[in-house]
Each structure stands twice: as C-alpha cells, then as structure tokens.
Amino acid sequence: MRHTTPHRLLKVAAVLVVVSFASRLALRLVGAGEAGPYMFTVCRMDALALGGAVAAVLRIPAYHEAAVRYRKVTLAVTALFVLGFLATRGYPRTSYLDQTFGYTILAVTFAVLVMVTVLDHERGRGWIGAAFQNPVLRSFGTYSYGIYVFHQPLNQMVGEPILHHVVPGGIGLKAGGVYPGRPAPPESTGAASADR
C-alpha cells in the first residue's frame, strides 16, 4: 500500500470493511461458532482498514478540509456507539450482535477518535496528540503490532504452562489481574464455598 494513492487506498479500505463484516456475519449465520469471527484476520480487518481510511482522508486536501468543517460527525458516531452499547448490552466479545454489527461500530468509533485526535493535534490544541509525542510511547508504537501478534502464542505456549505448573489449582482473581491465565476450576470454587 506504500505506493498507492490515497484515493485508491480509501476504496480498498471500504471494500475491506464490507468483506470483514460479511465474513463475520456469514460465519455466525452458518453456526461456525464464536472463535472465527473473533480471531480470523479476514473477520477483523475492518479496524485496520478504517485506520488506513483515516490516513487516506487526511492526505486528500478536499477530504481533509471537509473533516475539519464537519467534525460534528463525532456527535453522530458517539450516538451510534451508545446505541450499539445498548443494543449489544455492553459489547460482549462473543455475542451475535457484537460480532456482527458491534465490531464494526467499535471500529468506526475508534477510527473517528483517531481522526479527531490528529486534527486537534494539527491545530496545536490536542493534548492526546501531544502526549503521543512522548518518546517512550512512540517506542512502544514501533513494536506494538509485533507485541499484539506474538503475545497470544507466547502466552499459550510459554506463559500459561509455567503459570499452571506453579499454581496447579488455577489462579485466583488477584493473580488473574496481573496475568491473564485461566480461572480456577469450578470444583475448587465450589469446595471453597462448601467449607465456608
């Protein structure tokens, strides 16, 4: 995508958003379960595509000016986010409504948030954009996608086996807040409550 034009990137992003939504909907309609819509790249690329769309919009002068003039669109997106929150009952990760419409609403919401942040920073009044100029945060940004890609396999192949070897009965709430392993088995919880 480095050598394409912003207009073409915008078109590609729009197609990817539609394909992403359609793939999630299709998987849920055929009863393929919850894991695919949550984990498959093709099902979740709408968020990445909308990030690319924001970059394209800000590089097309006419669209950039329109974005500055019509920033009240943030009110519409906020209303959409609230409606989605109510309709999905809090955007639960694996519900049918969330995995179809909810994921798209969240992707649109955060894309608009990124755009507003960039526009505020351009005008010299964006504290969020200024905070992101921090060298430490920028260094995390350099490696953040790599961390995202590798954290789950490392967690499942290394982290969880070590953790469950050290704590064979399962981790409790306090340890789970530090490390996201599997919760304690139900029987141990039931035994604990029976002792009380």
N, C-alpha and C positions, 0 to 999 in steps of 0.2 A: 504494500500500500504506500510505501515511501515515495514512489514515482508517479502516483496517480494524482488527479486534480481534486480539489475539494468538492466540486460538483459531483464528480463520479463517486467519490467516497460517500457522499450523502446518499446517493442512490443505492449503493451497495449496502450501506447501513440500514436503510429502510427495508430492503429485501431480507436481510438477516434477521431483523426484528420480527417480520411476518413468519419466516421459516421457523424461528425459535419458538414463537407462540404456537404455531401449528403443530410442531413436533411434540410439544408438551401435551397439547390437547389430544392429539391422536393417541399418544401412549396411555393417557388416562381413560380415553373412551374405549380402547380395546382391553382395558383391565390389566395393563402391563405392570402395575404396581407403582409405588411412590419413589423408588430409588432412581429410576431412569430420568424422570423429569427434574429431579433434584441434582443429579450428578453428571449426566451426559453433557458434553460440551455443546453439542448442537442445540440442546434444550435451554442452555443458559447464556448463549452468546448475545442475546438481546441487550444485556447490560453493557458488554464490551462494545457492541455496535453503536449503542446510544452515546457512549463516551466518544467514539470516533465521530459520530454525527455532531456532537457539540464542538469538537475541534474543527470540523469542516465548516460549520456555521460561522464560527469566529474568524475563519480565514477568508470568507466570502464577504467583501465590503458591504454589499446591499443587505445581506442577511445579518451581518454584524450590527449595522445601524438599526435594522428592524428589531433585533433582540434588545438593544438599548432602549428603544422607544416603547416597546410593548412588554416591558418587564412585569406588567401586571398579570402576565400569564402565570406568574408564580402563585397568585391567588387561586387561579383555576386548578393548578396542579396540587396545591395544598388541599383544596376541596376534594379533588379526586383521591388523594391519599387518605383523607378522613373517611370518605365513602367506602374505599377499599378496606380500610381498617374495620369499619362497622360490618361490612358485608362478609368479610372473611373471619370475623371475630378475632382480630388481633394478628392477622397474617401468620397463622400456624404453618410451619415449614412444609408439612406434607398433606395438607387438606386439598381437596379437589379445586375449590375456588382459588386458593392461594397459588397452587402450582400451575394454574392456567392464567387467570386474569391478575392475580395478586403479584406474581413475579414481574409481570410487565409493568404494573402500576409502580412497584418499587423501583424498577429500573428507570422509568420516566422521571420519577420524583428525584432520584439522586442525580440523574443527568442534568436536570434543571438546576438543582442545588449547585452542582459543579459550575454550570454556566454563570449563575448569579455570582458565585464567588469570584470567578475570573473577571467578570465585568466590574464588580466592586473594586477589585484589586487594580484594574486598569485606571479607575477613576481616583485612585490614591486613598480610598477610604475603607478598604476591605481588610479588617483585622484578621480574618481567617486566612486570606491570601498572604498577608504579611507574616503570619505565624508559620505558614508553609515554606517561607524563605529560610527558616531555621536550618542550618547545615546538617544537624543531626536528623531531622525529619526528612530532609532531601536525600540523605544517605540511605535511610530506610526505604524511601521511594524507589531508589535504584534497584533494590533487591526484593521489593515487596512481592512481586509476582512470582519470583522463584520460591520465596518462602511459602506462598499460597499453594503452589503446585506440589511442593515436596513435603509439606507439613503432615498431610494425612497418611501417605505411605510410611513415612518415618514414625509417625505416631503408632500405626498399627503393627509395623514390623519390629520396632525397637522399644518405643516408649511404653505401650500397654503391656507387652510381655514382661518387661522389667518391673513395672509398677505392680502387676498382679502376682509376680513372684515374691516381691517384697511384702505386699498386702494381699494374701491369697483370698481373704473373705470378701474382697471388694472394698472400694474406697467409699468413705462417707462424704457428707456434704462439704465439710471444711476442706478436705483434701481435693475433692472434685472442683472446688473453686480455684485451686491452684493448678491442678492438672485435670484435663477433661477425659478421664478414663470412664469405664463403665460403672454404673452404680452398684451398690451392694445387692446381692441376690435377694429376692423377696422372702425366702425362707429365713434368712438371718434377721431381716427386719421383723418378721412375724415372731421369731423366737425371742427377740429382744423385747417386743411389746408384751409377749406372754409372760416373761419374767417379771415385768412390772405388775 
